Amino acid sequence: MDAFFASVEQRDNPELRGKPVAVGGSKARGVVAAASYEARKYGVFSAMASRIAVQKCPHLIFVKPRFEVYSAVSRQIREIFYHYTDLVEPLSLDEAYLDVTENKVGMPSASIIAKEIKARILEETQLTASAGVSFNKFLAKIASDMNKPNGFTLITPDMAEDLVAGLDIGKFHGIGKVTAAKMQNLGIYTGADLRARPETELMQRFGKVGRYYYQIARAQDYRSVQAHRVRKSIGAERTFEEDLSTEEDMLARLQYLAQEVAHDLNRLQTSAKTVTLKLKYFDFVQQTRSKTLNNYVQTADVLYTVARDLLRTPQLPHAPVRLLGISVSNLAQPHDLPLHYQLTLEF
């Protein structure tokens, strides 16, 4: 989807259309979760600190996120996907891989399917999507980012290697800013530079992922579309407009976060054994503390109690806090859950 959160806000509020919009954060604090294309012209992007975003675009309009709305629209779009194939691998609320090699509608062309999906998304949600079509996941992802917004790009087998060779290393999906900088220090600036390095060198410098870098430099990607990816964690966190300096203020925020995580656990019909508390201080130093329980938990009260106890760990917190987060991991799989539960009665 194109600038998904911001586009939903502009769709639902005509006064925001054509204006630079940032979802999340505020002029004083926080982080931009999504930026409209009008804001991106000024250099405002997601994950950017709000104060920097305002410096780049002084007339930037901040909007509070409405995740329940974004989730509902995401489900609506996903239903369109399932009309064509069951092999859908969601990456986030606004992005997914589809394998249409064998599709439900009997179409011989992935390009025709992609264009039809784009048209249906626009008709049913009044939002635009960009599609990338190719013969593997890496190339399809690269293609989807090439002509945004409302783009369509096809990368065929005969053009793949030349396209990858000329691609800036920072544009490679799977190579983040830190790794890209490390590669540039090694003289690797393009796909052609990456292809010139032997696999043994890449694995020596980057570990096991070096083999993946060796393959994508040659336009190869053997990963299949995983329709049922196992979720490993669930979490919620918030950046506050003013630093929290008292335990009372922090506990109040933790109650809200615990309710949000519990809501997701119930929605996904799962539970967890490990609870993690995350704190980021005013100076951006970050700390985490975790506790693994004997039994699976799901309720907000238990999550809050564990997070509260973690907050009271010695040396924590040691300074005013700008961000708090609660996440759970070690999630239950269906075979982990008993058919009957023993209730704990407090006498």
MARZASE-824371 format. One record per residue (C-alpha): x, y, z; residue number from 1; residue in three letters. Coordinates in steps of 0.1 Angstrom, whole numbers. Example, Ala and Ser with C-alpha at 12.3 -4.5 7.8 and 13.67 -1.06 7.14 Angstrom:
- 123; -45; 78; 1; Ala
- 137; -11; 71; 2; Ser
This chain:
- 0; 0; 0; 1; Met
- 11; 36; -7; 2; Asp
- 18; 56; 25; 3; Ala
- -9; 34; 41; 4; Phe
- -16; 50; 75; 5; Phe
- -14; 85; 61; 6; Ala
- -35; 77; 30; 7; Ser
- -62; 63; 52; 8; Val
- -62; 95; 73; 9; Glu
- -64; 116; 41; 10; Gln
- -92; 94; 27; 11; Arg
- -113; 98; 59; 12; Asp
- -106; 135; 64; 13; Asn
- -108; 156; 33; 14; Pro
- -92; 185; 50; 15; Glu
- -59; 166; 51; 16; Leu
- -58; 158; 13; 17; Arg
- -30; 174; -6; 18; Gly
- -12; 184; 27; 19; Lys
- 19; 170; 44; 20; Pro
- 7; 146; 70; 21; Val
- 25; 125; 96; 22; Ala
- 8; 98; 115; 23; Val
- 21; 94; 151; 24; Gly
- 43; 116; 172; 25; Gly
- 37; 153; 177; 26; Ser
- 56; 186; 171; 27; Lys
- 74; 181; 204; 28; Ala
- 80; 144; 208; 29; Arg
- 77; 110; 193; 30; Gly
- 84; 92; 161; 31; Val
- 67; 94; 127; 32; Val
- 49; 61; 120; 33; Ala
- 39; 71; 84; 34; Ala
- 43; 101; 62; 35; Ala
- 21; 112; 33; 36; Ser
- 38; 117; -1; 37; Tyr
- 33; 155; 3; 38; Glu
- 54; 152; 35; 39; Ala
- 80; 130; 18; 40; Arg
- 88; 157; -6; 41; Lys
- 103; 176; 23; 42; Tyr
- 124; 146; 34; 43; Gly
- 99; 133; 61; 44; Val
- 98; 95; 64; 45; Phe
- 86; 69; 88; 46; Ser
- 107; 61; 119; 47; Ala
- 120; 97; 118; 48; Met
- 120; 116; 151; 49; Ala
- 92; 141; 151; 50; Ser
- 114; 171; 160; 51; Arg
- 135; 164; 129; 52; Ile
- 104; 160; 108; 53; Ala
- 92; 195; 119; 54; Val
- 125; 210; 111; 55; Gln
- 123; 196; 75; 56; Lys
- 86; 205; 72; 57; Cys
- 74; 233; 96; 58; Pro
- 38; 231; 84; 59; His
- 36; 193; 89; 60; Leu
- 3; 181; 103; 61; Ile
- 5; 154; 130; 62; Phe
- -24; 129; 133; 63; Val
- -29; 104; 161; 64; Lys
- -28; 68; 147; 65; Pro
- -60; 47; 146; 66; Arg
- -47; 12; 144; 67; Phe
- -81; -4; 147; 68; Glu
- -91; 14; 114; 69; Val
- -59; 4; 97; 70; Tyr
- -64; -32; 108; 71; Ser
- -99; -32; 94; 72; Ala
- -88; -19; 60; 73; Val
- -59; -44; 60; 74; Ser
- -84; -73; 65; 75; Arg
- -105; -59; 37; 76; Gln
- -75; -59; 13; 77; Ile
- -64; -93; 24; 78; Arg
- -98; -107; 14; 79; Glu
- -92; -94; -21; 80; Ile
- -59; -113; -21; 81; Phe
- -76; -146; -10; 82; Tyr
- -99; -143; -40; 83; His
- -69; -151; -62; 84; Tyr
- -47; -173; -41; 85; Thr
- -44; -189; -6; 86; Asp
- -6; -185; -7; 87; Leu
- -5; -151; 9; 88; Val
- 23; -141; 33; 89; Glu
- 16; -109; 51; 90; Pro
- 47; -88; 61; 91; Leu
- 27; -61; 79; 92; Ser
- -7; -44; 78; 93; Leu
- 1; -29; 44; 94; Asp
- 23; -54; 26; 95; Glu
- 22; -90; 15; 96; Ala
- 37; -116; -9; 97; Tyr
- 14; -135; -31; 98; Leu
- 22; -167; -50; 99; Asp
- -1; -168; -80; 100; Val
- 17; -196; -99; 101; Thr
- -15; -217; -95; 102; Glu
- -43; -192; -89; 103; Asn
- -80; -196; -81; 104; Lys
- -92; -176; -111; 105; Val
- -72; -195; -137; 106; Gly
- -54; -165; -151; 107; Met
- -22; -173; -170; 108; Pro
- -5; -140; -162; 109; Ser
- 7; -126; -128; 110; Ala
- 7; -91; -143; 111; Ser
- -30; -93; -152; 112; Ile
- -37; -105; -116; 113; Ile
- -16; -77; -101; 114; Ala
- -33; -50; -121; 115; Lys
- -68; -64; -113; 116; Glu
- -59; -65; -76; 117; Ile
- -48; -29; -77; 118; Lys
- -80; -19; -94; 119; Ala
- -101; -37; -69; 120; Arg
- -83; -22; -39; 121; Ile
- -89; 13; -54; 122; Leu
- -125; 6; -60; 123; Glu
- -133; -10; -26; 124; Glu
- -111; 11; -3; 125; Thr
- -104; 43; -23; 126; Gln
- -67; 37; -17; 127; Leu
- -38; 30; -41; 128; Thr
- -14; 1; -40; 129; Ala
- 19; -5; -58; 130; Ser
- 26; -40; -72; 131; Ala
- 58; -57; -81; 132; Gly
- 58; -89; -102; 133; Val
- 87; -112; -107; 134; Ser
- 98; -148; -104; 135; Phe
- 111; -147; -68; 136; Asn
- 104; -128; -36; 137; Lys
- 135; -106; -36; 138; Phe
- 128; -93; -71; 139; Leu
- 91; -88; -65; 140; Ala
- 98; -67; -34; 141; Lys
- 124; -46; -53; 142; Ile
- 98; -41; -82; 143; Ala
- 71; -30; -58; 144; Ser
- 92; -1; -46; 145; Asp
- 103; 11; -80; 146; Met
- 74; 32; -92; 147; Asn
- 55; 43; -61; 148; Lys
- 28; 56; -56; 149; Pro
- 2; 36; -76; 150; Asn
- 30; 18; -94; 151; Gly
- 33; -14; -113; 152; Phe
- 67; -30; -122; 153; Thr
- 75; -63; -139; 154; Leu
- 110; -78; -137; 155; Ile
- 113; -107; -162; 156; Thr
- 141; -133; -160; 157; Pro
- 160; -118; -190; 158; Asp
- 162; -84; -173; 159; Met
- 168; -94; -137; 160; Ala
- 206; -97; -135; 161; Glu
- 213; -64; -153; 162; Asp
- 188; -46; -131; 163; Leu
- 203; -60; -99; 164; Val
- 238; -52; -111; 165; Ala
- 230; -15; -114; 166; Gly
- 210; -13; -82; 167; Leu
- 224; 8; -54; 168; Asp
- 233; -14; -24; 169; Ile
- 211; 7; -1; 170; Gly
- 181; -3; -23; 171; Lys
- 185; -40; -17; 172; Phe
- 157; -55; 3; 173; His
- 173; -73; 33; 174; Gly
- 203; -50; 35; 175; Ile
- 197; -23; 62; 176; Gly
- 214; 10; 67; 177; Lys
- 241; -4; 90; 178; Val
- 250; -33; 67; 179; Thr
- 249; -10; 36; 180; Ala
- 274; 13; 53; 181; Ala
- 296; -16; 62; 182; Lys
- 295; -28; 26; 183; Met
- 303; 7; 13; 184; Gln
- 333; 8; 35; 185; Asn
- 344; -24; 18; 186; Leu
- 339; -8; -17; 187; Gly
- 306; -25; -24; 188; Ile
- 283; 3; -38; 189; Tyr
- 261; -16; -63; 190; Thr
- 248; -51; -71; 191; Gly
- 277; -55; -95; 192; Ala
- 302; -48; -67; 193; Asp
- 284; -73; -45; 194; Leu
- 284; -100; -72; 195; Arg
- 322; -96; -76; 196; Ala
- 328; -108; -41; 197; Arg
- 331; -146; -35; 198; Pro
- 306; -164; -13; 199; Glu
- 333; -173; 12; 200; Thr
- 343; -137; 18; 201; Glu
- 307; -126; 22; 202; Leu
- 300; -154; 48; 203; Met
- 332; -145; 66; 204; Gln
- 323; -109; 69; 205; Arg
- 285; -111; 74; 206; Phe
- 280; -146; 88; 207; Gly
- 253; -170; 74; 208; Lys
- 234; -142; 58; 209; Val
- 264; -137; 35; 210; Gly
- 251; -166; 15; 211; Arg
- 218; -148; 9; 212; Tyr
- 237; -117; -2; 213; Tyr
- 257; -138; -26; 214; Tyr
- 224; -152; -41; 215; Gln
- 205; -120; -44; 216; Ile
- 234; -103; -62; 217; Ala
- 227; -129; -89; 218; Arg
- 189; -123; -88; 219; Ala
- 184; -156; -70; 220; Gln
- 160; -162; -41; 221; Asp
- 149; -197; -32; 222; Tyr
- 125; -187; -4; 223; Arg
- 89; -198; -9; 224; Ser
- 58; -178; 1; 225; Val
- 49; -189; 36; 226; Gln
- 11; -187; 39; 227; Ala
- 12; -196; 76; 228; His
- 42; -179; 93; 229; Arg
- 45; -186; 130; 230; Val
- 43; -154; 150; 231; Arg
- 71; -152; 175; 232; Lys
- 61; -122; 196; 233; Ser
- 34; -96; 203; 234; Ile
- 40; -62; 218; 235; Gly
- 30; -26; 222; 236; Ala
- 50; 5; 231; 237; Glu
- 45; 42; 233; 238; Arg
- 67; 73; 231; 239; Thr
- 55; 101; 254; 240; Phe
- 53; 138; 248; 241; Glu
- 68; 145; 282; 242; Glu
- 94; 123; 300; 243; Asp
- 80; 101; 328; 244; Leu
- 99; 106; 360; 245; Ser
- 76; 89; 386; 246; Thr
- 67; 53; 391; 247; Glu
- 31; 63; 394; 248; Glu
- 31; 77; 359; 249; Asp
- 49; 48; 345; 250; Met
- 26; 22; 361; 251; Leu
- -4; 41; 346; 252; Ala
- 10; 37; 311; 253; Arg
- 19; 1; 317; 254; Leu
- -17; -7; 325; 255; Gln
- -28; 6; 292; 256; Tyr
- 0; -13; 273; 257; Leu
- -8; -45; 291; 258; Ala
- -45; -41; 280; 259; Gln
- -34; -36; 244; 260; Glu
- -11; -67; 244; 261; Val
- -38; -88; 261; 262; Ala
- -63; -77; 235; 263; His
- -40; -89; 207; 264; Asp
- -34; -122; 225; 265; Leu
- -71; -128; 228; 266; Asn
- -77; -118; 192; 267; Arg
- -51; -143; 180; 268; Leu
- -63; -169; 205; 269; Gln
- -29; -175; 220; 270; Thr
- -10; -169; 252; 271; Ser
- 26; -165; 262; 272; Ala
- 52; -175; 288; 273; Lys
- 78; -147; 285; 274; Thr
- 71; -110; 293; 275; Val
- 95; -83; 284; 276; Thr
- 96; -47; 296; 277; Leu
- 113; -21; 274; 278; Lys
- 124; 14; 286; 279; Leu
- 140; 41; 266; 280; Lys
- 154; 70; 286; 281; Tyr
- 155; 108; 278; 282; Phe
- 190; 103; 264; 283; Asp
- 178; 74; 241; 284; Phe
- 196; 48; 261; 285; Val
- 175; 16; 261; 286; Gln
- 170; -12; 286; 287; Gln
- 150; -43; 286; 288; Thr
- 141; -68; 313; 289; Arg
- 123; -102; 308; 290; Ser
- 107; -129; 329; 291; Lys
- 97; -163; 318; 292; Thr
- 68; -178; 337; 293; Leu
- 59; -214; 344; 294; Asn
- 25; -212; 328; 295; Asn
- 11; -195; 298; 296; Tyr
- -6; -161; 305; 297; Val
- -31; -140; 285; 298; Gln
- -49; -115; 308; 299; Thr
- -40; -78; 312; 300; Ala
- -39; -81; 350; 301; Asp
- -11; -108; 349; 302; Val
- 8; -89; 322; 303; Leu
- 6; -57; 342; 304; Tyr
- 17; -74; 374; 305; Thr
- 48; -90; 357; 306; Val
- 57; -57; 340; 307; Ala
- 53; -38; 373; 308; Arg
- 76; -62; 391; 309; Asp
- 102; -59; 362; 310; Leu
- 99; -21; 365; 311; Leu
- 109; -24; 402; 312; Arg
- 140; -43; 394; 313; Thr
- 171; -27; 410; 314; Pro
- 187; 0; 389; 315; Gln
- 155; 3; 368; 316; Leu
- 146; 29; 359; 317; Pro
- 175; 52; 366; 318; His
- 164; 83; 347; 319; Ala
- 133; 99; 332; 320; Pro
- 117; 77; 306; 321; Val
- 105; 87; 271; 322; Arg
- 93; 53; 259; 323; Leu
- 77; 22; 276; 324; Leu
- 69; -11; 260; 325; Gly
- 55; -45; 269; 326; Ile
- 60; -75; 246; 327; Ser
- 54; -112; 250; 328; Val
- 72; -141; 234; 329; Ser
- 74; -179; 238; 330; Asn
- 39; -180; 224; 331; Leu
- 17; -211; 228; 332; Ala
- 12; -233; 198; 333; Gln
- -21; -253; 196; 334; Pro
- -5; -285; 209; 335; His
- 8; -266; 240; 336; Asp
- -26; -256; 252; 337; Leu
- -44; -281; 275; 338; Pro
- -80; -291; 267; 339; Leu
- -90; -281; 302; 340; His
- -77; -254; 325; 341; Tyr
- -73; -256; 363; 342; Gln
- -87; -225; 378; 343; Leu
- -66; -208; 406; 344; Thr
- -89; -197; 434; 345; Leu
- -76; -171; 459; 346; Glu
- -90; -179; 493; 347; Phe
